[in-house]
Amino acid sequence: MYENKQAIMDKLCEAIRLTAAGGNQWGNNALAELKYIPDREVVKPVFEDGAGADGYYEVNVACDSGIAMIMDVVNQFVKKMW
């Protein structure tokens, strides 16, 4: 079964941006995008100021289904960030 992993990350990003921590409700640097890189099997969170695209925030989603990607982004990124 085909899953559009970028579309899944787009919707997850929308949900995260609705929160006070992930959006700009606290005047913080809001999450702008969760970019899926299929050839490397990673998700790179990018913030409004362009920061966070590399390094610490990169999420390994190798061999993940769509639901597993969501869980990995939450566990490897969201829990560390907020």
N, C-alpha and C positions, 0 to 999 in steps of 0.2 A: 504494500500500500504506500502510495506517495504522500508525503507530508511536506507542505510548503514551510520549511523551517524559518525562513526570513519573515513570512507573514505571522507565524507564531510569535517570533521575537518582537515584531512591530506591535502586536496586540498586548504582549506582556509589558512592553515599554509604556504603552498608553495607560495600563493599569497602575504601574509604578508611579507614573507622573501624577496620578490622581491622589496619591498619598502626600501628606505634609512633608515627609522626608525626601521623597523622590522628585517632587515638584518644586516650585519656587515659593511655596507658602511661607517658608521661614526666611526668605530672602537668600536662599542658598543657590548653589550652582546646580540647576535642575538637570536631570537625565534627559538627553536629547535623542539618543538612539541606542538600540541594541543591535549591533551589526554582526550578522552571521557570516563567517568566512569559511565556506565549504571545503576549500582545498587544504585548509589547516585544521578544520573541525574545531573552531573556537568561536566564541561570541565575545565581541569587544564592546563594552559599554562606552559611550561617548557622551560627555557632558556639554552643556550649552556653550561653554568657553573653549571647547575642543579638547580639554584635558581628559586624561584617563583612558585614552584609546589604546595604549600599549602597557605592557608590564603587569603591574600588580592586579589590575582589574580583569585581565584576560581570563575567560572561563573555558575550560576544557569540556567539550561536548562530544568527544569522539564516540562514534557508534550509538549515539543517543537517539531515542524516539522523540517525538515532539514533547510528550509529557515529561520525559526524563530531562530534556533540555531545560524546561521550566524549573524543575527541581534543582538542577545543577546551577542555574543562574541564581536562584534564591540562596542556595547553600554556599556557593563560592563567591558570590558578589554581594547580594543584598545583606546577608548576615554580617559580612565584613565591613560594609560601607555604613550601615545604619544600625 
